[in-house]
Amino acid sequence: MLTTTVKSSQVLALLAGIVAIGDCCVAEDTKTQSLLTQSDPLVQQRIGDLIDALKAERSLEAVRRAEALRRAVEDDDDLVRQVAVFVATTDYWSEPAIGCVVVYRILDRLEVQPKAVIRTFAEYLDSENELLRGFVRDWFRGFGPPGDPLDDEYKDYLIDNLCRGQEVPSEFIELLFEESPGRALLVFNRVAHSGNAMDQLVELRRRHNQEIAARRERGEDVPLLPAVDDLPCPRMPRLSFDEIRAIRLAERLVSHTIWLKENRFEGRHLEAAAVDARGQLAMLSEHEAWWARRYAVEIMRRHRDLRLPESLSKLRQDSDLLVREAAMAATD
């Protein structure tokens, strides 16, 4: 590990790859070190110029500098990496809240696609560089694009990783469940639904090729489609449509119970809802889908009145590491 301490006046001279964090010390992990070697001094300078214009609320100058930055870096992934370098190597974060908002405005101003931000930032959720780790976590926790949640982008990111045979960072999965267990559950459900759709396409492809083969035997010149075995994403999770619906219903019933509690409803309505919720949590804690069990753990961890001691005890011995560790952290 490398630890470096630098005064703020030295920062601009170190933008090519040395970590500078005011008076704070930071240990760099291998991934962050690799990121820093990709630093482009010209791009770093233009990012700083744009931030200064945004912070000073000089709108026309910000537009001009944003255009110059975009000309320098056209690829979204490259641009997000350079922003990550900037975050990790400057002392701009003496005012963290302002810093996060302004750098998010860069990504928004340059119309960077959310999927590019997710792809890059997810890799640094466990960075030992405190500034970089803190910033990307803040982005996922609320400094991301405004409006609707990033459910579609999250789903596409997960599917893309699985289709490429790449591991999804466990820190990304844990952050999803920590921020919104219900949303995390439904995002993974949608991934499984996409896996079902792929299976249906495989079956359609197989039937189509069988029909084409029959026509070719009759002398027709019809090309075959690519072999079914060549289709990607064997690691995609699959659940039946009925199972997906059952999980969605369970989440809705549990969420309804939590809503009643948070809005101080009492009496028979809450009692009946709580009974239903515990029944759904018992079902989810036994489900074959690991994300259903992880959801059950998270809900029981947060809501003691919905805990099922026997189910939680079993989950502490779960075959999935993330489920097991979360269950072990749910202390009495």
Disulfide bonds with the S-S distance in Angstrom:
Cys163-Cys233 1.49
